[in-house]
Amino acid sequence: MISLSLQLKIILFSWIYGIFIYLVYRIFKKAIYDVKIIFRIINSFSIIMGVTLVYFFFIEKIAYGVFH
């Protein structure tokens, strides 16, 4: 079972990371929507994979390898 302090750290990190994802979306909005469909798919996939991998990397570091 995860301690309460660790849960609060994860929730706080997730909230801050959500703001980061919003800012990344705003920055890359032109790269996602102002190109041909194949580049939209590639750009969207790349951004989603990068953001997801970074998120899980930091959650692993915060939670010492314990996922819920």
TORTIMI-383256 format. One record per residue (C-alpha): residue in three letters; y, x, z. Coordinates in steps of 0.05 Angstrom, whole numbers, plus 5000, padded with zeros to 4 digits. Example, Ala and Ser with C-alpha at 12.3 -4.5 7.8 and 13.67 -1.06 7.14 Angstrom:
Ala491052465156;Ser497952735143;
***
This chain:
Met500050005000;Ile507050254982;Ser512050325039;Leu518249905041;Ser522950505031;Leu519050714969;Gln519450004941;Leu526949994952;Lys527650664917;Ile523750404857;Ile527749764854;Leu534350134858;Phe532050624804;Ser529750054760;Trp536449704767;Ile540350334750;Tyr535650484693;Gly536849784665;Ile544249944662;Phe542450604626;Ile538250224576;Tyr543949744562;Leu548650334549;Val543550664503;Tyr542850014465;Arg550449974457;Ile550750684432;Phe544950614382;Lys546549904360;Lys549350144294;Ala543250584282;Ile538749994294;Tyr542249434255;Asp546349764199;Val540550064160;Lys534749844116;Ile529049464148;Ile524150054150;Phe529250484186;Arg530649914234;Ile523349904252;Ile522850654259;Asn529250714300;Ser527450124345;Phe520450394358;Ser523051094372;Ile528350854421;Ile523550384457;Met518150924463;Gly523151444488;Val526250984540;Thr519450744564;Leu516551444571;Val522651684609;Tyr522251074655;Phe514951194673;Phe516151934682;Phe521551804734;Ile517651254768;Glu511751734774;Lys516352254805;Ile519451754854;Ala512951424874;Tyr508852074876;Gly504151824822;Val502851144853;Phe503950554807;His503749834832;
***
